[in-house]
C-alpha cells in the first residue's frame, strides 16, 4: 500500500495563481489610487468639485478605497504575511469582485461627469488615468485561476482580541452607514457610487469567508455583540454634523424596519402572503392620532403616550383578528388577493369618513393634522436638548424612542420564533397539509401569527403618527414611490431574508434609504426594485441574510437529508 503524500488542495491552488497577473492587479490598483489625487474635471459645476490636485473628493475616495481593497486581496493571494487572514476560503473571487466593483464605480463616475457637463472634453487627465487604472485590474483578475477551498479552522484568539475586533468592525460599520446617510441629496452620483463600492465590497467579503469568521467571533461573544450594536445605534445622533435632517431618515428607517419585522412573522415564519399589511400600520397611526389630542380629532381625548400606544396596538390587534378570522381559511394566491383588498378598503374607508360620504371621524382625504409632540416625564420630544455637551434635535428624541420600540419587537419576534407556536408556524409554512395531519391546528396558528403581526405594525404606527404630526390615507397604499407601503414591506422581507431578524432590518434600511437618496428615480422605482428582486431570486434566493435552513434548501444537495421542522413542531405540540 502506498501513502498519499499529495499536499492539501488549498495551498496548491493558491500557489498556482500566476504572480504576473497578481502584480498587474496591484499595479493597476495603485494607478487608480494615484488618479484619486488628480483632477478629474476642470470645472466645479459637477457635484462634489473634482478639480483639486492632492485632495480626493468623496466620490474619488470611493474609487481609492476600492482600489486599496483590491490590492490588499491581491497581496493576500501572493501569500504576503499579515494579509493571509483576509481570504480564508481563497482570494481569487474577492480580487475579481473588488476589481469589478472599482471598475464599475469609477467608470460610472467618469461617464456621469461627461454626461452632466456635456462631453468628454470636460475630462482632465486624472479621469483617463482612473479609467485605465480600474480597467487593468479587472482584466487581470478575470484571468486568475480559481483557488476556492474550504476554510481552515480559525486560530483561537484571546477574548480581549475578539472584543477589539468586534469593537473595530462596529465602529467601521457605523462610519460607513453614516457616510451613506449623510451624502448630499444634490449629489446622487456620489450615493450611486457609494452603493456600487459597498455592494461589491460586501459581496467580496462574503466570498472570501471573512464574514463567516466574524460571525463565529460574534457568536462566541453574544453579550459584547449586543452591547456593541446598542452602542453604535445610540451613538448615531451624536455624530451628525448637519442637524436633524438625516436623523429623520434614520427614524423612518427604524419605523419601516419595525413594521417589516412584524410582516416577517406573517410571511417569514407562518408563510402567509399578506399584500395589505400596511393597513395595520395605518390603524395604529389613525388610532393614536384620534386619542392624542389633535385639534382635528373627532374625539376630545388626550391620552398619555403609553396609553395611546396600547390603544393603537390593541386596535390593530382587533382588526387583525376581524380580518384574519374569515380569510385565513384561504391559501396561496386567494389569501393574497383578499389581503390586498383589505388594504385598499382601509385606505378608501379612511378617505370617506369625512362627514359627507360617511361619519366625520378621520377628516377624509385631508387626514388628521396637528398631532402634538410627545411629552414623557417632562421631556418634550418636539424640542432640542443638550446631552453630554451635544445638541440633539427633536427627531433624535423619536430616534431613541424607536430604538426602544424596535428592541421590544425584536425580543417578541425572537421569543415567538423559538417557542412552541413558532415551530408550528414554520411547520405550517413548509407544508400546511402535513402539519395539520400531525395534529397542528392550522387555522388557530395562522390567526395568532396574523394578530401578532398586526399588533407589531400598530405599535410602530403610533410612533409614526407623532413623528409625521399628520396622518393621511395616501400614506397607506399597496405600492407607491414613498415607503412604507405593502409592496416595499414585502420586498424588504424577501430582500433581507425571510424568517430572520437582521434580514428585514437590512432590507428595510436599503429600500427606504435608496429612494430617499435617489429622488430622480421616482417614476422608475418599482421597475428598479422589480429587476433587483428578479436578480436576487436568481443569484441569492434565500435573501441577503438567510437562516441555515434556507441556505441548505437552495445551495446544498443534501438538504433533503436535513431534519424537517414538521418533526420539531410535532414534538413541541
Protein Blocks (a to p, Z undefined) as FASTA:
>chain_A
ZZdfbdcfklmmmmmpcfklmmmmmmmmmmmmmmmmpcfbfbfkbghiaabghiacfklm
mmmmmmmmmmmmmmmmnopghilmmmmnojklmmmmmmmmmmmmmmmmmmmmmmmnopak
lpcfklmmmmmmmmmmmmmmmmpccfbdcddddddddfklmmmmmmmmmmmmmmmmmmmm
mpcfklmmlmmmmmmmmmmmmmmmmmnommmmmmmmmmmmmmlmmmmmmmmmmmmmmmpc
nbjmlmmmmmmmmmmmmmmmmmmmmmmmnopacfklmmmmmmmmmmmmmmnopakbcbdc
dddfklmmmmmmmmmmmmmmmmmmmmmmpghjlmmmmmmmmmmmmmmmmmmmnolmmccf
kopmnopghiacddeehiafkbccdeehiacdfklmmmmmmmmmmmmmmmmmmmmmmmmk
lmmmmmmmmommlmmmnopafklmmmmmmmmmmmmmmmmmmmmmmmnopacfklmcfbdf
bdcdfklmmmmmmmnoghiaklmmmmmmmmmmmmmmmmmlmmmmmmmmmmmmmmmmmmmm
nojbdcfklmmmmmpcklmmpccfklmmmmmZZ
